[in-house]
Amino acid sequence: MMEIPFSNEELKEAVSSVLEEIRPMLQMDGGDVTLIDVRKPIVFVQLQGGCVGCASAGATLKYGIEKALKEKIHPELKVMNVPHGFEDRLDELLKYSFGI
């Protein structure tokens, strides 16, 4: 595993920039994405609008958002969707999903 040579704050700025590039694609389908937090290597986002409950949401996360972040910022980044109501419970999500 490679070390990610950026602080969480530096990553937040870079991730926000990439999300802005992706946003029009999501909005064309009635969706959107919000950056919740970055705790390297995990980028916490929340799918919005038409993306919520969409059958393609998993593919959008993995092959749209995560792929772009890996290509443009760092190959070790992983994206996690934060369910509505869990914005303040990221530690719980990490423990549940990754055993961290």
Secondary structure as GFF3:
##gff-version 3
##sequence-region A 1 100
A	DSSP	alpha_helix	8	28	.	.	.	ID=ss1
A	DSSP	beta_strand	31	39	.	.	.	ID=ss2
A	DSSP	beta_strand	42	49	.	.	.	ID=ss3
A	DSSP	alpha_helix	57	59	.	.	.	ID=ss4
A	DSSP	pi_helix	60	66	.	.	.	ID=ss5
A	DSSP	alpha_helix	67	72	.	.	.	ID=ss6
A	DSSP	beta_strand	78	81	.	.	.	ID=ss7
A	DSSP	alpha_helix	90	98	.	.	.	ID=ss8
###
